[in-house]
Amino acid sequence: MERTKCLIIGSGPAGYTAAIYAGRANLSPVLYCGLQMGGQLTTTTTVENFPGYPDGVDGNQMMMDLQRQAQRFGADIRDGIIVKVDFSQRPFILTTDRGVEIEAESVIVATGASAKYLGLEDEKKYNGQGVSACATCDGFFYRKKTVAVVGGGDTACEEALYLAQLCKKVYMIVRKPFLRASDVMKRRVSENEKIEILFEHNTVGLYGDNGVEGAHVVYRKGEADERLYDLPIDGFFLAIGHKPNTDIFKEWLNLDETGYIRTIDGTPRTNIPGVFAAGDCADPVYRQAIVAAGSGCMAALEAERFLNA
């Protein structure tokens, strides 16, 4: 059975940054990339809010840069998925999708979170061409344009308010006849003159020749007064939540009610000594690449201290 001092699960900003720091600490880290090499940033086009790239950078290129930097310091980066973990004792035992078992003295979980989508084929078709799940990441590209935000909770309200600072017009597409958000968020969006809330609406498709030019929406779907019409927009933002990729850890790690890993006292430490969490799998609040990278650094430093204790 193979053995390593530090096994990193996930290859987004958190995982790669952890690999950089662990490699520099001579931990000879092994990193398994997971389902999506490079994480969520590989689904976007230009990243403009990550320090060090004054002209912006392609999301794929940025992840390739981080990967090469980690490899420069000795990280062993591998394709594959960790499908089973046993944290009952150290060394921990982890199993890959190819049946390979690895013993690890420490583990950094950086599996990220996946944005929830409506399940429309058009979401895939226009991904990166008008469809986004992050207003903070992509809102800048829609300055003085018209966009729609799907969702009726606090996150959707926050996204709509953020976009209203940049865009000419923001529609909120809400399938229920009310917002699920807190009272303060309801008030803020209702008082914002740039935001129009479309209650009892469902999106059934998107259209456009060179990216999103509009959405096919249904008012009161399935009711006697159902009405289908086209809503001209330039951008379509999903704000119906994220699902942390933590299912294989639920037997061992403390998770919150939605599946995010609970960490201890603002550190990347989990309830199991030697297992650390970094990035979006443990961050239900910020979900930004720079925050994920910082937490990856913290996780690697904590892993080094743990191993040297």
C-alpha positions in Angstrom: 0.0 0.0 0.0 1.3 3.4 -0.9 2.0 5.9 1.9 2.2 9.7 1.9 2.7 12.4 4.6 0.0 14.6 3.1 -2.9 13.8 0.7 -4.8 16.6 -0.8 -8.3 16.0 -2.3 -9.3 18.6 -4.9 -7.6 20.8 -7.5 -9.2 24.2 -7.3 -7.4 27.3 -5.8 -7.6 25.7 -2.3 -6.1 22.4 -3.3 -3.3 23.7 -5.5 -2.3 26.4 -3.0 -2.2 23.7 -0.3 0.0 21.7 -2.6 2.3 24.6 -3.1 2.8 25.2 0.6 3.0 21.5 1.5 5.6 21.0 -1.2 7.7 23.8 0.0 7.5 22.3 3.5 9.0 19.0 2.1 5.8 17.1 2.8 5.9 15.6 -0.7 2.1 16.0 -1.1 0.0 13.8 -3.3 -3.0 15.6 -4.9 -6.0 13.9 -6.5 -7.7 16.3 -8.9 -11.2 15.0 -8.6 -14.1 15.2 -11.1 -13.2 18.7 -12.4 -9.5 19.4 -12.7 -9.0 23.0 -11.7 -12.4 23.3 -10.0 -15.2 25.8 -10.7 -12.9 28.4 -12.2 -12.4 26.3 -15.2 -16.1 26.9 -16.1 -15.6 30.7 -16.3 -13.8 32.7 -18.9 -11.9 35.7 -17.6 -11.0 36.1 -13.9 -10.5 39.7 -13.0 -10.6 39.8 -9.2 -7.7 37.6 -8.3 -4.6 39.6 -7.2 -1.6 39.5 -9.4 -3.5 39.6 -12.8 -4.0 43.3 -13.5 -5.4 42.5 -17.0 -7.4 39.5 -15.9 -6.7 35.8 -16.7 -8.5 33.0 -18.3 -9.8 30.6 -15.6 -8.2 27.5 -17.1 -4.9 29.3 -17.6 -4.9 30.4 -14.0 -5.5 26.9 -12.7 -2.7 25.6 -15.0 -0.4 28.2 -13.6 -1.2 27.1 -10.0 -0.8 23.4 -11.0 2.7 24.1 -12.5 3.7 26.0 -9.4 2.7 23.2 -7.2 4.6 20.6 -9.3 7.6 22.9 -9.2 7.8 22.3 -5.4 7.4 18.5 -5.7 3.6 18.0 -5.6 2.5 14.7 -7.2 -0.7 15.7 -9.0 -2.8 12.9 -10.3 -6.0 12.4 -12.2 -8.6 10.4 -10.3 -11.2 10.6 -7.6 -11.2 9.6 -4.0 -14.3 7.6 -3.5 -13.9 6.2 0.1 -12.2 7.4 3.2 -11.5 5.7 6.6 -10.6 8.3 9.2 -11.0 5.9 12.1 -7.3 5.8 12.9 -4.0 7.1 11.6 -2.6 6.6 9.1 -5.8 7.4 7.3 -6.8 5.1 4.5 -8.3 6.5 1.3 -9.4 4.7 -1.8 -9.4 6.0 -5.4 -11.9 5.2 -8.1 -9.4 2.8 -9.5 -9.3 0.8 -6.3 -5.9 2.1 -5.2 -5.6 2.4 -1.4 -3.3 5.1 0.1 -2.2 5.6 3.7 -1.9 9.3 4.6 -0.5 10.8 7.7 -2.6 13.9 7.1 -5.4 14.9 4.7 -6.5 18.2 3.3 -10.1 18.2 1.9 -10.5 20.8 -0.8 -13.3 19.2 -2.8 -15.2 22.5 -3.3 -18.9 23.0 -3.9 -21.1 22.8 -7.0 -23.5 25.5 -7.9 -27.1 24.2 -8.3 -28.6 24.7 -11.8 -32.2 24.4 -13.1 -31.3 21.5 -15.2 -31.9 23.2 -18.6 -29.8 22.1 -21.6 -29.5 25.8 -22.4 -27.5 26.3 -19.2 -24.8 24.1 -20.6 -25.0 25.6 -24.0 -24.5 29.2 -22.8 -22.2 28.4 -19.8 -19.6 31.1 -19.9 -21.5 32.9 -22.6 -24.1 34.6 -20.4 -24.9 32.0 -17.8 -23.1 32.3 -14.4 -23.5 31.2 -10.9 -21.4 34.0 -9.4 -22.4 37.7 -9.6 -19.3 38.8 -7.8 -17.1 36.9 -10.3 -18.8 37.8 -13.5 -21.0 40.9 -12.8 -18.4 43.3 -14.1 -19.0 42.0 -17.6 -22.6 43.2 -17.6 -22.1 46.8 -16.7 -25.0 48.9 -18.0 -26.7 45.8 -19.3 -29.9 43.9 -18.4 -29.6 40.6 -16.4 -31.8 38.2 -14.6 -31.2 36.4 -11.2 -33.0 33.1 -10.5 -33.9 32.5 -6.9 -35.9 34.0 -4.0 -33.7 33.5 -1.0 -31.1 35.7 0.7 -28.4 34.7 -1.7 -30.5 35.7 -4.7 -31.3 39.0 -3.1 -27.6 39.6 -2.4 -26.7 38.8 -6.0 -29.5 41.1 -7.3 -28.4 44.0 -5.1 -24.8 43.5 -6.2 -25.7 43.5 -9.8 -28.0 46.5 -9.4 -24.9 48.5 -8.7 -23.5 47.6 -12.1 -26.3 46.9 -14.4 -29.0 48.9 -16.1 -31.8 46.5 -15.0 -32.0 43.4 -12.9 -35.0 41.0 -13.0 -35.4 38.5 -10.2 -37.1 35.3 -11.5 -38.9 33.8 -8.5 -41.0 30.6 -8.9 -43.1 31.2 -5.7 -45.5 34.2 -5.1 -43.1 35.4 -2.3 -39.5 35.8 -1.4 -38.0 33.3 1.0 -35.4 35.9 2.1 -35.1 37.7 5.4 -37.2 40.8 5.9 -34.3 43.2 5.6 -33.3 41.6 2.2 -36.9 41.7 1.0 -37.1 45.4 1.8 -33.8 46.2 0.1 -34.7 44.5 -3.2 -38.2 45.9 -3.2 -37.0 49.4 -2.7 -34.3 49.2 -5.4 -35.6 50.9 -8.5 -33.3 48.9 -10.7 -34.7 45.5 -9.5 -38.0 44.1 -10.8 -39.2 40.9 -9.1 -41.1 38.5 -11.4 -43.1 36.3 -8.9 -44.6 33.0 -10.0 -42.2 32.7 -12.9 -40.2 29.8 -14.2 -37.4 29.8 -16.8 -37.9 27.1 -19.4 -35.1 28.0 -21.8 -32.6 30.6 -23.0 -31.9 31.9 -26.5 -29.3 33.9 -28.4 -27.0 33.6 -31.4 -23.8 34.9 -29.7 -24.4 34.2 -26.1 -27.5 34.8 -24.0 -29.9 37.3 -25.5 -33.0 36.4 -23.6 -34.9 33.8 -21.5 -38.1 31.9 -22.2 -40.2 32.3 -19.1 -43.5 31.0 -18.0 -45.9 32.9 -15.7 -47.9 30.7 -13.4 -46.8 27.5 -14.9 -49.5 24.8 -15.0 -52.3 27.2 -14.0 -55.3 28.2 -16.1 -53.8 31.7 -16.8 -50.3 30.3 -17.7 -48.4 32.6 -20.0 -45.2 32.0 -21.9 -43.1 34.9 -23.2 -39.6 35.9 -23.9 -37.6 38.2 -21.6 -34.7 40.0 -23.3 -31.6 39.9 -21.1 -27.8 39.9 -21.5 -26.9 37.7 -18.6 -28.5 34.9 -16.6 -27.4 34.3 -13.0 -28.3 31.3 -10.9 -28.7 31.9 -7.2 -30.5 28.8 -6.0 -27.7 27.5 -3.8 -24.6 25.4 -3.8 -24.0 21.8 -2.8 -20.7 21.1 -1.1 -18.9 18.0 -2.4 -18.6 16.3 0.9 -20.8 13.2 0.8 -18.0 10.8 1.3 -16.9 12.5 4.5 -20.3 12.6 6.3 -19.6 9.5 8.3 -16.4 11.0 9.7 -16.5 14.8 9.7 -18.8 17.3 11.4 -21.0 18.9 8.7 -23.6 21.7 8.9 -27.2 21.2 7.9 -26.4 21.8 4.2 -23.2 19.6 4.1 -20.4 22.2 4.6 -17.6 20.9 6.7 -17.5 22.5 10.1 -14.0 23.7 11.1 -12.7 24.6 14.6 -12.3 28.2 15.8 -11.7 29.8 12.5 -9.0 27.4 11.5 -9.0 24.7 8.8 -8.9 22.0 11.5 -11.8 19.5 11.5 -13.1 17.3 14.4 -10.5 14.7 13.4 -6.9 15.6 14.2 -4.8 15.5 11.1 -7.7 16.1 8.7 -8.1 19.7 7.5 -10.7 21.4 5.2 -10.1 24.3 2.8 -12.0 26.2 0.1 -15.6 26.1 -0.8 -16.4 22.7 0.9 -16.0 24.6 4.2 -17.1 28.1 3.1 -20.8 28.7 2.7 -20.4 32.5 2.9 -17.7 33.9 0.6 -17.0 31.3 -2.1 -14.2 33.3 -3.8 -11.0 32.0 -5.3 -8.8 34.3 -3.3 -10.5 33.1 0.0 -10.1 29.5 -1.1 -6.4 30.0 -1.9 -5.8 31.6 1.5 -7.6 28.7 3.3 -5.5 26.2 1.3 -2.4 28.0 2.6 -3.7 27.7 6.2 -4.5 24.0 5.8 -1.0 23.2 4.6 0.6 25.2 7.4 -1.6 23.4 9.9 -0.8 20.0 8.4 2.9 20.8 8.6 2.6 21.8 12.3 0.5 18.7 13.0 3.1 16.4 11.5 6.0 18.0 13.2 4.3 18.1 16.7 
